[in-house]
Amino acid sequence: MGLIFNVIFSLTTVVIFFRSVAYGIYEIKNEKNKIGGFFFILLALFAVIFSNIMMWLNV
């Protein structure tokens, strides 16, 4: 069960990451907020990497 949960969690975080990237691109293109969109994408990337590392290490 642990492996299945980890895979489902990883896939979910990747889907959420792509949605966040889409919002970051929207901020950059439509709202002309390059710094905000860039940092939003970086924050989403950090959240995905950190949460998946913690989940797979079972910390």
C-alpha positions in Angstrom: 0.0 0.0 0.0 2.9 2.4 0.7 4.2 2.3 -2.9 0.7 2.8 -4.4 0.1 5.8 -2.1 3.5 7.3 -3.0 2.9 6.9 -6.7 -0.6 8.5 -6.5 0.8 11.3 -4.3 3.6 12.0 -6.9 1.2 12.0 -9.8 -1.2 14.4 -7.9 1.6 16.8 -7.1 2.8 16.8 -10.7 -0.7 17.6 -12.0 -1.0 20.4 -9.4 2.5 21.6 -10.5 1.5 21.9 -14.1 -1.6 23.8 -13.1 0.5 26.2 -11.1 2.9 26.7 -14.0 -0.1 27.5 -16.2 -1.1 30.2 -13.7 2.4 31.5 -13.5 2.5 31.8 -17.3 -0.9 33.6 -17.1 0.6 36.1 -14.6 3.6 36.7 -16.9 1.6 37.1 -20.2 -1.7 38.7 -19.3 -1.0 40.6 -16.1 2.5 41.6 -17.1 3.8 40.5 -13.7 7.0 38.8 -14.7 8.6 38.7 -11.2 5.4 37.3 -9.6 4.8 34.7 -12.2 8.5 33.6 -12.1 8.5 33.2 -8.3 5.2 31.5 -8.3 6.6 28.9 -10.7 9.7 28.5 -8.6 7.7 28.1 -5.4 5.5 25.5 -7.0 8.6 23.6 -8.2 10.2 23.7 -4.7 6.9 22.5 -3.2 6.7 19.6 -5.6 10.3 18.5 -5.1 10.4 18.9 -1.3 7.0 17.2 -0.7 7.9 14.3 -2.9 11.3 13.8 -1.3 9.7 13.8 2.1 7.0 11.4 1.0 9.5 8.9 -0.6 11.9 9.1 2.4 9.0 8.7 4.9 10.3 11.5 7.1 
